[in-house]
């Protein structure tokens, strides 16, 4: 299976359809509820809903999803019935397979209900109509170019006692977004004035986003948070809350992070943990959604 443990939950929807063709005579019998086995469409509706909920049991690599809703509808036409199945969940992965299975099972159920009549019957055009939710949708909204800078705050890395991992990981993760360009990357000691001056220098150069790793813990030299409190003009607590909430589901130590986020003029400042694991989890929690902030900064609001 694909590991989705580092993905965050979003509203996911999907819609699929299937067509079942038979004679106009059989279509009329279905409409008039004259099929011997019973109410064909209601039986197919129930079967489709059950099938959608059990998708993970019959499709080997599908994840078990907490389905919030499955809806199956029918459109009766002259020589066929169109089945539309819609699935909804708030989860880490999409529900398109659930919608497709739901439509397929509903079609097979209709087939089973009418086959004793020796009717000519064909199931056709099982297909996905639409799907929404997840990173791909957020990525579509992100079309502007962004200049970024990465700052590593660590005495030991600055003194070459340790190699930088978290800063390089930030650069690697950002490289997945073609609209983001890394303009600078620096390693500094845990000194408040030095950290503040470098961040303000980048802000004056109109860097759009500064990502800082390190100095957010409880150690005697962890001063990043104090440095930022003195220069951030507009606090954005929701970003830090999202990162800590995401991390807390994976380790109880996430609550010990003191990272803060905010704006200096038009530059977005994001402080991340010093560990590469913490960086990966934190960026998984906020990317690419956090890039929507640049539309808001430009006064374009929400879509």
N, C-alpha and C positions, 0 to 999 in steps of 0.2 A: 504493500500500500504506500501511497504518498504520505509522508509525514507532514501533518498540518498543525502540529503543536505550536509553531511559531506564528500562526496566522491569528488575526483577531476576528471577532464575530461582527457581521453586518447583516442587514436585512437582505435576504436572497429571495428572488421570485423567478419562476420559470413557467412557460406555457408551451404545451405540445399538443399536436393533433394527430388523429388517425381517421382514415376513411374506410368504411365497410360497404361494399357494393353488393346488391342483390336485386331481385326482380321487384317491380312496382307492387306486385301482389303481396309479396312478403313484407315490404315496407308498410303497406296498409295494415297488415295483420299486426305488425309491431306497434303501429300508432294506435290501433284499436284494442290493443292488449288481448289479442286472440291467440297468441302463441301458447301451446299446451303447457310448456314448462313454467309459465308464469309471466309476470311483468318484466319484459326483456330489458327495458332501459333502466328501470330501478335496480334490477339485479346487476346489470353491467356497471351502474354507478357505484354501488356498494363494492363490487369486485375491484373496480378501478381504484377506489380509495384505499382498500386493504392492500392491493398490489403496490401502490405508491409508498405506503408506510413500510412495506417489507422489501423494498428495493435492495437494501444492504444485505439481505439474506440470499438473494438470488443472483446479484451481479457481484462477482468475486472481489473486485477492488473498490467498490463503493463504500464510503464511510457511513456509519450509523448516525443519522441526522435526527435531531429533535424537531420533527415536523410540527409546524403550527397550524397549517391548513392545507387541505387538498380538496379541490372542487372539480367535479366532472359534469360537463354539460353536453347536450346533444342537439344537433340541428338536423331535422328530418327533411330530406329532399326527395325528388322523384324516384331516383334509382340508387340512392345511397344515404348513409347517415354519417354526418361529420361529428366526431368526438373531440372535444376540447378539454384538456386536463390542465389545471393550474396548481402549482405547489408553492408554498411559502414557508420560510424558516428564518430564524435569526441564528446564523451559524458561521463557521469558518470556511465552508465550501458550498458550492452551488447546489441547486435542487433540480437541475435540468434532467438528470437521470430519473428522479422520482416522477417528474411530469411525464416523461417518455414512457416509463413502465406503466404508469397509471392509465394513459391513453391506450397502450398496447393491450393491457389486461382487460380493459373495458371492451375493446374490439374483439378479443378472443372470446369473451363471455357472450357477446351477441352471436358470434359464429356458433358457439356451442348450443345456444338456445334455439337456433333456427336450423341446424343441420339435420334433425330428424325429418324435416320437410323435403329433403333431397333438393334443397334450393341451390342454385348456382350462387356462390358467395366468394368474394375476394376482399382481402384486407390490403389496402394500398396507402401509400403516402404517410407513413408514420414519420413525423418530423418535428423538430424543435421550432417553435414560432418565435420565441424571444426568451431572453434571460437577463436578469438585472442583479446588481449587487457585487460587492467585492472590489479588489484593487483595480481590476481592469476598468470598471466604470469611473473610479476616482481618477485614474490615469488619463482618461479621455478629457476630463475637465482641466487638465494640467498642460497648457500649451504655451506658457510664457517661458522665456529664458531666465535662468537664475544663476547668479554668481555666488559661490560659496567659499568659505574659509574654514579650516579645521585647526583647532587649537588643543594641544595636549598639555595639561597642567600636571607636572610630576617632577619632584626633585630627583628621584632615582633615574628616570628616563633622561632628564636633562643632563645629569652627571654621567650618563652612559653606563650606569650600574645595571640597568635593565634595557631591553629593547622595546621600542614602542610596538604595541599590537593593536590597541583600541583605536588610535588615530588612523592607522593604515586601514583598519576595518571600516571605519566611517567612509574613507575615500573609496574603498572597494564597493560598499553598498550604494553610495551616491552615483557611482559609475554606471549603475543599471538604469539611471534616469538620464536620457540623452539631452534633456533641456537644462541639466545642472552641470555647470563648469566649475571645477576646483581652481580657484585663483591663488590660493595661498595655503600653506601648511606649516605650522610652527610648533616647536616644543619649548616650553618655558618652565622655570621653577615655580614652586608654590609661593609666589610673592605677590601680594595684593596689587601694589602699584604697577608692577611689570605687566601683570595680567590685564589690569584696567587699561593701561596705555595702549597695549596691542589691540584690544577689542575696539577702543575708541578710534584708533588709527584706521582699522578696517571699516568702521562705520563712516568715517570721513571720506573714505575711498569708494563709498556707495556699494559695499559688499551687501548682498541681499540677505544672506543667512550665515551666521557663525555657529558652528557646532563645536562645543567644548567637552572634552572628556577628562575626568579626573577632578579631585579636590572637592567632591560633594559628600564625602563620608564624615566620620566623627573623629578622625585623627587630628593631632595638634597642628599639623601643617596643612590641613584641608581648608583652604581659604577661598575657593572659587565662588561659593555661594555668597560670602561676605563681599567679595569684589563686585559681583554682579548687582547686589542690592544697592550699592552706592551709585551705579550708573544706569541701571534700567529705568526707563521712563514709564513704560506701560507694562504692567504685569499680566502674564497670560497663564494663570494657574491651571487651566484645563489641560494644557499640554503635559505638564508635570504629573497631573493627576492620572491622565491616561497611561503614561509610562509606568507609574508606580502600581496602578491597578493591574495592568497587564503582567508586570513582573511579580506581583504578589501571588498570582495564581501559579507561579512556577517556583518561587522561593520565598520563604518568610522574611528573608533579609532585605527584600526590596523596600520595606517600610523604613529602613534606616537611611535611605538616600535623601539628601537635602537639596537635590537639584532643583533649580528654578528656571523659568523661561519668561521671556518678555521681549519688548522692543526698545531699541534706542534709535530715535528718529524713524527711519523706514527699514532698519535692519532688524531681522528676527534673530534673537539669541536663544539658543537651546543648550542647556547644560546636561550632560549625560554622565553615567557612572564611569569609573576608571577602568573597570574590567571589560575585556572583549565580550564576555557573555552578557554583561549588563548593557553594553552598547548595542549588541545584536537584538536583544529583547526590546529595548527601548525604541529603537528605530523601527522594528517590526510593528510596534504599537501605533506609531504616528505617521509612517510613510505609506502611501503618498498623500494622505489626507491633509497633513500640515501644510502642504504647498498651496492649498486653497487660500491660506492666509494672505498670499500675495495679491490675489484678486480683491480681497477685502481692503488691503492696504491702499490699493489703487482706486478704491471707492466703487468697485463693481459689485460689491455685496455678494449675496448667495444666489445660486441658480435655483 
